[in-house]
């Protein structure tokens, strides 16, 4: 996580446990915290699962955020090779493990 302290920055990195608060526009009166916390928990789970599959953080990343209505969202960013590999893996799972 990168924190800005008025001109100075402190970088704190823990592999797959680093998520930044990022979301849509903030509307006064909407409580984003609970939804963001649920999104963050989901993003941590996904990042952990990707790590267990051997996917390094630089190739794939899930990040918590929110939609304009305050609903939690998880955004996943993948490089092209990782996206292709993940699609192949999902196809295998959907086909019951039978490679096409």
C-alpha positions in Angstrom: 0.0 0.0 0.0 1.3 3.4 -0.8 0.5 6.1 1.7 1.0 9.8 1.0 2.1 11.8 4.0 2.1 15.4 2.6 5.0 15.0 0.1 6.6 11.9 1.6 5.6 8.4 0.7 5.8 5.2 2.7 5.6 1.9 0.8 4.3 -1.0 2.8 4.2 -4.3 0.8 2.8 -7.6 1.9 2.4 -10.0 -1.1 -1.3 -10.4 -2.0 -2.5 -8.4 1.0 -2.0 -5.0 -0.6 -5.1 -3.4 -1.9 -5.8 0.3 -2.5 -9.0 2.1 -1.8 -10.2 2.8 -5.3 -13.7 3.2 -6.5 -16.3 5.4 -8.3 -17.4 8.9 -7.3 -18.2 9.5 -3.7 -21.8 10.6 -3.1 -22.4 12.4 0.2 -24.7 10.3 2.5 -23.8 6.9 0.9 -22.0 4.5 3.3 -19.3 2.9 1.2 -17.3 1.4 4.0 -19.2 -1.9 4.6 -19.4 -2.7 0.9 -15.8 -1.8 0.3 -14.7 -4.0 3.2 -16.7 -6.9 1.7 -15.1 -6.2 -1.7 -11.7 -6.0 -0.1 -12.2 -9.4 1.6 -13.2 -10.9 -1.8 -10.2 -9.3 -3.5 -7.9 -10.8 -0.9 -9.4 -14.2 -1.3 -9.0 -14.0 -5.1 -5.4 -12.7 -4.8 -4.6 -15.5 -2.4 -6.1 -18.1 -4.8 -4.1 -16.7 -7.7 -1.0 -16.8 -5.6 -1.6 -20.5 -4.7 -1.8 -21.2 -8.5 1.6 -19.6 -8.8 0.5 -16.3 -10.5 2.8 -13.5 -9.4 1.3 -10.1 -8.4 2.8 -8.3 -11.4 0.7 -10.5 -13.7 -2.7 -10.4 -11.9 -4.2 -8.3 -9.3 -7.7 -8.0 -7.7 -8.5 -4.6 -6.2 -11.5 -3.4 -4.1 -13.6 -0.5 -5.1 -17.2 0.7 -5.3 -19.8 1.5 -7.9 -21.7 4.8 -8.0 -24.5 3.3 -6.0 -22.1 2.4 -3.2 -22.1 -1.4 -4.0 -18.7 -3.1 -3.5 -16.8 -4.0 -6.7 -13.7 -6.1 -7.3 -11.7 -5.1 -10.3 -9.3 -7.7 -11.7 -6.3 -6.7 -13.8 -4.4 -9.3 -15.8 -1.7 -9.3 -18.4 -2.6 -10.9 -21.7 -0.7 -14.2 -21.1 -2.3 -14.6 -17.6 -5.8 -13.9 -19.0 -5.4 -16.6 -21.7 -4.1 -19.1 -19.1 -7.0 -18.3 -16.7 -9.5 -18.7 -19.6 -8.0 -22.1 -20.4 -8.2 -23.1 -16.7 -11.8 -22.0 -16.4 -12.7 -23.9 -19.6 -11.0 -27.1 -18.1 -13.0 -26.7 -14.9 -16.3 -26.1 -16.8 -15.6 -29.2 -19.0 -15.0 -31.4 -15.9 -11.2 -31.5 -16.4 -11.3 -32.7 -20.0 -8.9 -30.7 -22.1 -10.3 -29.5 -25.5 
